[in-house]
Amino acid sequence: MKPYDVIVVGGGPAGLMASIAAAVAGANTLLVEKGNRLGRKLGISGGGRCNVTNAKPLPELMQNIPGNGRFLHSALHRFSNEDVRAFFEGLGIRLKEEDRGRVFPVTDKASTVVQALIDKVVDTGVEIWEDTPVTGLMAQEHCITGVTTRHRGAIPARAVVIATGGCSVPKTGSTGDAYPWARKLGHTIVEPYPTAVPLTSDAPFIRSGALQGLSLRNTSVSIMDERRKRLTTEYGDLLFTHFGLSGPVALRCSHYVSTALRKNPDAKLTAVVDGLPDLSLEALQQTLRQRKQTEPLRHLRNVLSDLLPDRLAHQVLDRSDVRGDAPMSETANAALETVAKTTKAFIVPITGTLPLAQATVTGGGISVKEIDPRTMASKLCHGLYFCGEVMDVHAHTGGYNITVAFSTGHLAGTSAAEYALAEASVTRA
Ligand SMILES: Cc1cc2nc3c(=O)[nH]c(=O)nc-3n(C[C@H](O)[C@H](O)[C@H](O)COP(=O)(O)OP(=O)(O)OC[C@H]3O[C@@H](n4cnc5c(N)ncnc54)[C@H](O)[C@@H]3O)c2cc1C
């Protein structure tokens, strides 16, 4: 069988973009996908609306990539979020920007984006094999020679791009298949772990569901270790659940929780939630003192419930060890201060995160130390390239992971094509 110039393994956003880039660069390209549908995970991203990228300026965008963002510097400069937007607009897909820079198709349908990518793959002449699981890589003397597949045997190629994703939400096809293949060629695999995932807590008020379903808009959550060292402070919407904390701000915190627990599985972590983000501590203390003057006969519980959701007010009073059923006039100023402090720093003990299978994104993967950031090429095996979530890179949700997939996919596809075409000309000569 005549070798393909480039075989791209995996038809997610990284693999779709890699195969387009390789074909546009002139390579005879095959895209191999194990499932019966391309772009499955992309199709459920951003709540099914597909958060294609984020419009923030590049330096700010990179701050939203806590997992090896610096490694992506070259890739993001070669094919940036602006390039992602221009790419889709060039395909006739109109995009709109929403809060926090998130960019969606105006149709609000992920299928618009996925279909446009597939059409482009077809237009550029890429051959597509679906329902074809790749089972391994073929290499000779540190040079890639092709891939092996479950149903169609060995397929020779001059270059191979691995775009098989991580191992979260495995029903989408990302099941960590490429880790053992890369390990066999000498690559280090950073043990995968969950990121962009809800946090778990065994606090009695969580287990009892006392706050289940309660959401706080635009609040701050700090993650602290047992020495009261602040690991991060993140901002956004928070949701209390029956197992812990969810919502965008909890997902942003999860990177720091997972990282701390990987270093020390016994670490005692807490989340410090601001129960009333619109008022400073001083303003809240002042408000409570004023209300004591103007409404001396009202119970503290009722006054607090004017400011906070009822259920949270109840928990705050419980924690502060202050009676809520006493009139304001009989409540000491020191007690009001305690209540204000507890409201502004409501502590939730954190035991960990939901498991990897339920995570939005996989942390860990193929170590970036053995990948050239200028080309996405393996430093250990010629002709082998990586892109997307299979690598040890991850970002916060908000279109950043998808941008990373497109950006690294574009670079890996272009580099693989250049390598393969140079190899082909050497063979011909
Ligand atoms: C519910 C959900 C919501 C999300 N929302 C957002 C969001 O709002 N913003 C954001 O930035 N990110 C979001 N993400 C993350 C984002 O979707 C991923 O980071 C991105 O899809 C990764 O792209 P990828 O191409 O690297 O991998 P994937 O999209 O996982 O694609 C990998 C592909 O490789 C195929 N494959 C695997 N093994 C083999 C094999 N052996 N042979 C052949 N093919 C194989 C798989 O079937 C799959 O099609 C979300 C993820 C989920 C699960």
PDBQT file of the ligand as one rigid body, heavy atoms in Angstrom, charges set to zero:
ROOT
HETATM    1  C1  LIG A 501     -19.730  18.470  28.197  1.00  0.00    +0.000 C 
HETATM    2  C2  LIG A 501     -18.501  19.202  27.740  1.00  0.00    +0.000 A 
HETATM    3  C3  LIG A 501     -18.549  20.569  27.574  1.00  0.00    +0.000 A 
HETATM    4  C4  LIG A 501     -17.410  21.272  27.180  1.00  0.00    +0.000 A 
HETATM    5  N1  LIG A 501     -17.475  22.614  27.052  1.00  0.00    +0.000 NA
HETATM    6  C5  LIG A 501     -16.374  23.302  26.743  1.00  0.00    +0.000 A 
HETATM    7  C6  LIG A 501     -16.396  24.694  26.654  1.00  0.00    +0.000 A 
HETATM    8  O1  LIG A 501     -17.426  25.330  26.857  1.00  0.00    +0.000 OA
HETATM    9  N2  LIG A 501     -15.243  25.335  26.329  1.00  0.00    +0.000 N 
HETATM   10  C7  LIG A 501     -14.080  24.667  26.090  1.00  0.00    +0.000 A 
HETATM   11  O2  LIG A 501     -13.069  25.293  25.769  1.00  0.00    +0.000 OA
HETATM   12  N3  LIG A 501     -14.020  23.335  26.162  1.00  0.00    +0.000 NA
HETATM   13  C8  LIG A 501     -15.129  22.646  26.479  1.00  0.00    +0.000 A 
HETATM   14  N4  LIG A 501     -15.065  21.290  26.564  1.00  0.00    +0.000 N 
HETATM   15  C9  LIG A 501     -13.767  20.619  26.287  1.00  0.00    +0.000 C 
HETATM   16  C10 LIG A 501     -13.522  20.454  24.781  1.00  0.00    +0.000 C 
HETATM   17  O3  LIG A 501     -14.675  19.924  24.173  1.00  0.00    +0.000 OA
HETATM   18  C11 LIG A 501     -12.318  19.526  24.559  1.00  0.00    +0.000 C 
HETATM   19  O4  LIG A 501     -11.190  20.094  25.194  1.00  0.00    +0.000 OA
HETATM   20  C12 LIG A 501     -12.023  19.311  23.091  1.00  0.00    +0.000 C 
HETATM   21  O5  LIG A 501     -13.083  18.629  22.469  1.00  0.00    +0.000 OA
HETATM   22  C13 LIG A 501     -10.742  18.483  22.917  1.00  0.00    +0.000 C 
HETATM   23  O6  LIG A 501     -10.544  18.286  21.550  1.00  0.00    +0.000 OA
HETATM   24  P1  LIG A 501      -9.644  17.094  20.996  1.00  0.00    +0.000 P 
HETATM   25  O7  LIG A 501      -9.817  17.129  19.529  1.00  0.00    +0.000 OA
HETATM   26  O8  LIG A 501      -8.295  17.175  21.581  1.00  0.00    +0.000 OA
HETATM   27  O9  LIG A 501     -10.293  15.768  21.597  1.00  0.00    +0.000 OA
HETATM   28  P2  LIG A 501     -11.767  15.150  21.458  1.00  0.00    +0.000 P 
HETATM   29  O10 LIG A 501     -12.760  16.203  21.165  1.00  0.00    +0.000 OA
HETATM   30  O11 LIG A 501     -11.941  14.344  22.691  1.00  0.00    +0.000 OA
HETATM   31  O12 LIG A 501     -11.677  14.209  20.178  1.00  0.00    +0.000 OA
HETATM   32  C14 LIG A 501     -10.890  13.041  20.174  1.00  0.00    +0.000 C 
HETATM   33  C15 LIG A 501     -11.374  12.137  19.060  1.00  0.00    +0.000 C 
HETATM   34  O13 LIG A 501     -10.456  11.056  18.915  1.00  0.00    +0.000 OA
HETATM   35  C16 LIG A 501     -11.205   9.865  18.677  1.00  0.00    +0.000 C 
HETATM   36  N5  LIG A 501     -10.391   8.705  19.084  1.00  0.00    +0.000 N 
HETATM   37  C17 LIG A 501     -10.019   8.367  20.333  1.00  0.00    +0.000 A 
HETATM   38  N6  LIG A 501      -9.320   7.237  20.325  1.00  0.00    +0.000 NA
HETATM   39  C18 LIG A 501      -9.246   6.838  19.022  1.00  0.00    +0.000 A 
HETATM   40  C19 LIG A 501      -8.660   5.701  18.375  1.00  0.00    +0.000 A 
HETATM   41  N7  LIG A 501      -8.051   4.723  19.066  1.00  0.00    +0.000 N 
HETATM   42  N8  LIG A 501      -8.758   5.611  17.024  1.00  0.00    +0.000 NA
HETATM   43  C20 LIG A 501      -9.403   6.573  16.293  1.00  0.00    +0.000 A 
HETATM   44  N9  LIG A 501      -9.995   7.643  16.880  1.00  0.00    +0.000 NA
HETATM   45  C21 LIG A 501      -9.916   7.775  18.220  1.00  0.00    +0.000 A 
HETATM   46  C22 LIG A 501     -12.439  10.047  19.549  1.00  0.00    +0.000 C 
HETATM   47  O14 LIG A 501     -13.480   9.190  19.150  1.00  0.00    +0.000 OA
HETATM   48  C23 LIG A 501     -12.745  11.525  19.332  1.00  0.00    +0.000 C 
HETATM   49  O15 LIG A 501     -13.582  11.716  18.203  1.00  0.00    +0.000 OA
HETATM   50  C24 LIG A 501     -16.192  20.570  26.931  1.00  0.00    +0.000 A 
HETATM   51  C25 LIG A 501     -16.157  19.191  27.095  1.00  0.00    +0.000 A 
HETATM   52  C26 LIG A 501     -17.290  18.504  27.508  1.00  0.00    +0.000 A 
HETATM   53  C27 LIG A 501     -17.211  17.015  27.699  1.00  0.00    +0.000 C 
ENDROOT
TORSDOF 0
